Amino acid sequence: MNDLDLMTIAAALINGYEVEKTPEEKVREYYAANYQRHEQSMPRSKDDFYTSGVAEGVRNTLDCLGIKIEGVNA
């Protein structure tokens, strides 16, 4: 916020603004939505296998990249 000039701040206050999510927040939301879908699926159904695979893929990718995200793999 300190890097913004007065006109940019004024425009944001007048027109509104949206705070962008961090990459970690985006992954956490995606993971949570997938988990919710997994919880609603029938055990051993196609959807159950799919959502389990998505969750494992997200966790494995983050582990390979050395990234820890609270609520996902930390």
Contacts in CASP RR format, 6 or more apart in sequence:
PFRMAT RR
TARGET T0000
AUTHOR 0000-0000-0000
METHOD contacts of the structure
MODEL  1
MNDLDLMTIAAALINGYEVEKTPEEKVREYYAANYQRHEQSMPRSKDDFY
TSGVAEGVRNTLDCLGIKIEGVNA
1 9 0 8 1.000
4 12 0 8 1.000
21 29 0 8 1.000
24 67 0 8 1.000
24 69 0 8 1.000
27 58 0 8 1.000
27 62 0 8 1.000
27 69 0 8 1.000
27 72 0 8 1.000
28 69 0 8 1.000
28 70 0 8 1.000
28 71 0 8 1.000
28 72 0 8 1.000
30 58 0 8 1.000
31 55 0 8 1.000
31 58 0 8 1.000
31 69 0 8 1.000
31 71 0 8 1.000
31 72 0 8 1.000
34 51 0 8 1.000
34 54 0 8 1.000
34 55 0 8 1.000
34 58 0 8 1.000
35 51 0 8 1.000
35 55 0 8 1.000
37 47 0 8 1.000
37 51 0 8 1.000
38 47 0 8 1.000
38 48 0 8 1.000
38 51 0 8 1.000
38 52 0 8 1.000
38 55 0 8 1.000
41 47 0 8 1.000
41 48 0 8 1.000
41 51 0 8 1.000
42 48 0 8 1.000
58 72 0 8 1.000
58 73 0 8 1.000
59 72 0 8 1.000
59 73 0 8 1.000
62 68 0 8 1.000
62 69 0 8 1.000
62 72 0 8 1.000
62 73 0 8 1.000
63 73 0 8 1.000
67 73 0 8 1.000
68 74 0 8 1.000
END
